[in-house]
């Protein structure tokens, strides 16, 4: 049985690692996931159930949670990877990026946009979720210099989503390099759930 240890990882990493592990095994096989808090456990359980896989067992042992998951079948369902956050310092900030360049001057705008992400990382000024839409989806697909920056944000626990309709419009559905494709539900959830929404573009 494949075992993955996601203890200490911020959301959505436990969900992403679980998803990747399930994708790497055959139908009928199982994985064991090791977690260190109840919030991460609930997030993984919610995602796995939505995907249609089977939760075989859940065990709590010495401040560790062990969940056994059986892969039931492949599914084309797009299930949003969303988090209940354990960290009390959550800022409740939702950022919408609806452009691939800040302002009318495109060359300068690209420089400013890159500096925006770099400053986030350097000063650890991280939102909880970023939703890329309209031409903003080019930053998660075509713009190679932005991909490592956005991946680093995701590693630090920022939820990264790109608008599915926008990806389809620009014929970029198969070129998503970071984050996850999402629909209007994730967009609306961000607007109504988070205390502050920042719109760029």
For each residue, the residues with C-beta under 8 A, 3 or more apart:
1: 29 30 31 32 68
2: 21 24 25 29 30 31 32
3: 31 32 33 34
4: 17 18 21 31 32 33 34
5: 34
6: 9 13 14 17 18 33 34 35 40 44
7: 34 35 36 64
8: 36
9: 6 13 14 17 40
10: 13 87 156 157
11: 14 15 39 40 43 83 84 85 86 157 159
12: 15 16 43 81 82 83 154 157 159
13: 6 9 10 16 17 155 157
14: 6 9 11 17 18 33 35 40 43 44
15: 11 12 18 19 43 44 47 81 83
16: 12 13 19 20 81
17: 4 6 9 13 14 20 21 33
18: 4 6 14 15 21 22 31 33 44 47 48 69
19: 15 16 22 23 47 51 81
20: 16 17 23 24
21: 2 4 17 18 24 25 31 33
22: 18 19 25 31 48 51 53 69 71
23: 19 20
24: 2 20 21
25: 2 21 22 29 30 31 71
26: 29 71
27: 71 72 73 74
28: 70 71
29: 1 2 25 26 70 71
30: 1 2 25 56 68 69 70 71
31: 1 2 3 4 18 21 22 25 68 69 71
32: 1 2 3 4 66 67 68 69
33: 3 4 6 14 17 18 21 44 66 67 68 69
34: 3 4 5 6 7 64 65 66
35: 6 7 14 40 41 44 64 65 66 67
36: 7 8 40 63 64 65
37: 40 41 65 86
38: 41 42 65
39: 11 42 43 84 85 86
40: 6 9 11 14 35 36 37 43 44 65 86
41: 35 37 38 44 45 58 65 67
42: 38 39 45 46 84
43: 11 12 14 15 39 40 46 47 82 83 84
44: 6 14 15 18 33 35 40 41 47 48 67
45: 41 42 48 49 55 58 67
46: 42 43 49 50
47: 15 18 19 43 44 50 51 79 81
48: 18 22 44 45 51 53 55 69
49: 45 46 52 53 55
50: 46 47 77 79
51: 19 22 47 48 75 77 79
52: 49 72 73 75 77
53: 22 48 49 69 70 71 72
54: 69 70 72
55: 45 48 49 58 67 68 69
56: 30 68 69 70
57: 66 67 68
58: 41 45 55 65 66 67 68
59: 65 66 67
60: 64 65 66
61: 64 65 66
62:
63: 36
64: 7 34 35 36 60 61
65: 34 35 36 37 38 40 41 58 59 60 61
66: 32 33 34 35 57 58 59 60 61
67: 32 33 35 41 44 45 55 57 58 59
68: 1 30 31 32 33 55 56 57 58
69: 18 22 30 31 32 33 48 53 54 55 56
70: 28 29 30 53 54 56
71: 22 25 26 27 28 29 30 31 53
72: 27 52 53 54
73: 27 52
74: 27
75: 51 52
76:
77: 50 51 52
78: 164 181 182 183
79: 47 50 51
80: 161 180 182 183 185 186 189
81: 12 15 16 19 47 159 180
82: 12 43 159 186 189
83: 11 12 15 43 159
84: 11 39 42 43
85: 11 39 90 128
86: 11 37 39 40
87: 10 90 157
88:
89:
90: 85 87 128
91: 126 127 128 196
92: 128 194 195 196
93: 127 128 194 195 196 197 198
94: 127 128 129 131 190 191 193 194 196 197 198
95: 127 129 130 131 197 198 200
96: 130 131 133 187 190 197 198 199 200 201
97: 130 131 132 133 136 139 200 201
98: 132 133 134 135 136 199 200 201
99: 102 109 113 134 135 136 200 201
100: 110 113 135 136 138 139 143
101: 106 109 110 112 113 135
102: 99 108 109 112 113 116 200 201
103: 108 109 112
104: 109
105: 108 109
106: 101 109 110
107: 110 111
108: 102 103 105 111 112
109: 99 101 102 103 104 105 106 112 113
110: 100 101 106 107 113 114 143
111: 107 108 114 115
112: 101 102 103 108 109 115 116
113: 99 100 101 102 109 110 116 117 139 146
114: 110 111 117 118 145 146 149
115: 111 112 118 119
116: 102 112 113 119 120 200
117: 113 114 120 121 146 149 150 153
118: 114 115 121 122 149
119: 115 116 122 123 125
120: 116 117 123 124 125 126 127 153
121: 117 118 124 149 152 153 156
122: 118 119
123: 119 120
124: 120 121 156
125: 119 120
126: 91 120 153 156 157 158
127: 91 93 94 95 120 130 158 198
128: 85 90 91 92 93 94 158 159 194
129: 94 95 158 159 160 161 190 194
130: 95 96 97 127 150 153 158 159 160 161 179
131: 94 95 96 97 161 162 163 182 186 187 190
132: 97 98 136 137 139 140 160 161 162 163 166 179
133: 96 97 98 136 137 162 163 166 187
134: 98 99 137 163 166 201
135: 98 99 100 101 138 170 201
136: 97 98 99 100 132 133 139 140 162 163 166 200 201
137: 132 133 134 140 141 162 163 166 167 170 172
138: 100 135 141 142 143 170 172
139: 97 100 113 132 136 142 143 146 150
140: 132 136 137 146 147 150 160 162 176 177 178 179
141: 137 138 162 167 170 172 175 176 177
142: 138 139 172 175
143: 100 110 138 139 146 147
144: 147
145: 114 148 149
146: 113 114 117 139 140 143 149 150
147: 140 143 144 150 151 177 178
148: 145 151 152
149: 114 117 118 121 145 146 152 153
150: 117 130 139 140 146 147 153 154 160 178 179
151: 147 148 154 155 178
152: 121 148 149 155 156
153: 117 120 121 126 130 149 150 156 158 160
154: 12 150 151 157 158 159 160 178 179
155: 13 151 152
156: 10 121 124 126 152 153
157: 10 11 12 13 87 126 154
158: 126 127 128 129 130 153 154
159: 11 12 81 82 83 128 129 130 154 179
160: 129 130 132 140 150 153 154 178 179 180
161: 80 129 130 131 132 179 180 181 182 186 187
162: 131 132 133 136 137 140 141 166 167 176 179 180 181 182
163: 131 132 133 134 136 137 166 167 181 182 183 187
164: 78 167 168 173 181 182 183
165: 168 169 183
166: 132 133 134 136 137 162 163 169 170
167: 137 141 162 163 164 170 172 173 176 181
168: 164 165 171 172 173
169: 165 166
170: 135 137 138 141 166 167
171: 168
172: 137 138 141 142 167 168 175 176
173: 164 167 168 176 181
174:
175: 141 142 172
176: 140 141 162 167 172 173 179 180 181
177: 140 141 147
178: 140 147 150 151 154 160
179: 130 132 140 150 154 159 160 161 162 176
180: 80 81 160 161 162 176
181: 78 161 162 163 164 167 173 176
182: 78 80 131 161 162 163 164 185 186 187
183: 78 80 163 164 165 186 187
184: 187 188
185: 80 182 188 189
186: 80 82 131 161 182 183 189 190
187: 96 131 133 161 163 182 183 184 190 191
188: 184 185 191 192
189: 80 82 185 186 192 193
190: 94 96 129 131 186 187 193 194 197
191: 94 187 188 194 197
192: 188 189
193: 94 189 190
194: 92 93 94 128 129 190 191 197
195: 92 93
196: 91 92 93 94
197: 93 94 95 96 190 191 194
198: 93 94 95 96 127
199: 96 98
200: 95 96 97 98 99 102 116 136
201: 96 97 98 99 102 134 135 136
